[in-house]
Amino acid sequence: MSLQSPLLEVDPLLDDPKTRIIVCCGSGGVGKTTTAAALGVRAAERGRTAVVLTIDPARRLAQSMGLSELDNTPREVAGIDRSAGGSLHAMMLDMKRTFDEVVVQHSDPERARAILENPFYQSLSAGFAGTQEYMAMEKLGQLRAQDAWDLIVVDTPPSRSALDFLDAPKRLGSFLDGRFIKLLMAPAKVGGRAGVKFLNMGMSMMTGTLSKVMGAGLLRDVQTFVAAMDTMFGGFRSRADATYRLLQAPGTAFLVVAAPERDALREAAYFVDRLAAEDMPLAGMVLNRVHGSGADQLTSERALAAAEALEDVRAEARAAAEGAAEGGTAGAEGTARTAATAGTGKASGAGRGAGRAGKSGRGRMVDQPDGQTDGGGGGSADSAPDPGDSAELLAAGLLRLHAERMQVVARERRTRDRFVSVHPEVPMVDVTALPGDVHDLEGLRAIGLRLGGGQPAAA
């Protein structure tokens, strides 16, 4: 008997106008991107004005929504049923472009140009550790501030980095705080060889990204960057803190997406604990790609036993038929020898008759294309398929497939039960697996139907 957890009711969550942000997090390969897209489609077709933001580099989201590409600008998704008054847009985070937009928006044109052309800034915006997560928070804050959508669905990177955006404000602060800035500016203040020596000592504390721009012009680039960005540092921190508070607000809901596998549920448990520690509002967990059966009353053990019984019956019937055939052939040969000794001259006719009798012992005759009945040729009868054999083989094979499915179902239930035993308070919805991958809106609607609880009993 599986342990029961509270049911996660997705449709009321989507329909609630107070729900403004849904963040999907989870490990890689569990269908998180598809879940986020399906939530967006279902919300839009239930009347919400929704936008899906993904920072997952995979392109499946664009493909499933019928878009040739996703970029840093929200694009409307065609094919959405707008009869309920909703709409759907989708976008993919462009980390560098978002950083550029922040610079342009919060500085005058001359200073913005100096920053954007600075080699140190170009390296920082392209790959400095934590930049992607911070820019995801910036973009989320921008979308929320625009107030053009009443629901924002956020897809996050795979694995534990999915929650790195929670650390983005602290990480950015450590980069922008006075000590770090003083470290960068110290060589200019010290001057001469002592300054260069100090810089070399300080570089061991920096990340590999900084080493990409190390050279004769590094100090000048850093000084120019810091001087140009000086007035923006406080704005970065304040916006990051505001977005962090937004994630903690009642209008935000976190959904942990997992698969019924040991590693995926172990990561899900980490997410649940981390969200609780950060005081983030967890709505529940989506257990994706769950297997079931419409004949679960037939256990794996009974199915295997039935398959073995069918195979045993078939083997016994075949052995009996082969024994009867061998007996008929021996009888025919004896009759032929007796007729030859008696001189009746009918040996050949007796042999043919006995041969036909032997074939009858196998329980079938072979019809030739011209409608004549073939009574000879021992090989032709053996090579013809037996309908009874085919039916038994098919039934046994199906029973074995069912047994394998039931073993998978049992293993998934055990894995799920272990998670529920540790986190019995987490609401959960099981999403049954689809026969194939999701490539279009119809597939996303099917996932949305399962999320809403209207899923079939088996998949």
Salt bridges, closest charged atoms under 4 A:
ASP11 OD1 - ARG42 NE 2.69
ASP11 OD2 - ARG46 NH1 3.49
ASP15 OD2 - ARG46 NH2 2.67
GLU45 OE2 - ARG445 NH2 2.78
ASP71 OD2 - ARG75 NH2 2.51
GLU76 OE2 - ARG82 NH1 2.80
ASP100 OD2 - LYS96 NZ 3.31
GLU101 OE2 - ARG97 NE 3.52
GLU101 OE1 - LYS139 NZ 3.31
GLU138 OE2 - ARG239 NE 2.90
ASP147 OD1 - ARG20 NH2 3.04
ASP147 OD1 - ARG144 NH1 3.82
ASP150 OD1 - ARG48 NE 3.17
ASP155 OD1 - LYS32 NZ 3.23
ASP167 OD1 - ARG274 NH2 2.69
ASP177 OD2 - ARG179 NH2 3.63
ASP263 OD1 - ARG266 NH1 2.80
GLU267 OE2 - ARG160 NE 3.20
ASP273 OD1 - HIS423 NE2 3.53
GLU278 OE2 - ARG274 NE 3.17
GLU311 OE1 - ARG400 NH2 3.10
ASP382 OD1 - ARG362 NH1 2.88
ASP389 OD2 - ARG318 NH2 2.71
GLU412 OE2 - HIS291 ND1 2.72
GLU425 OE2 - HIS423 ND1 3.65
ASP430 OD2 - ARG416 NE 3.47
GLU442 OE2 - ARG445 NH1 2.70
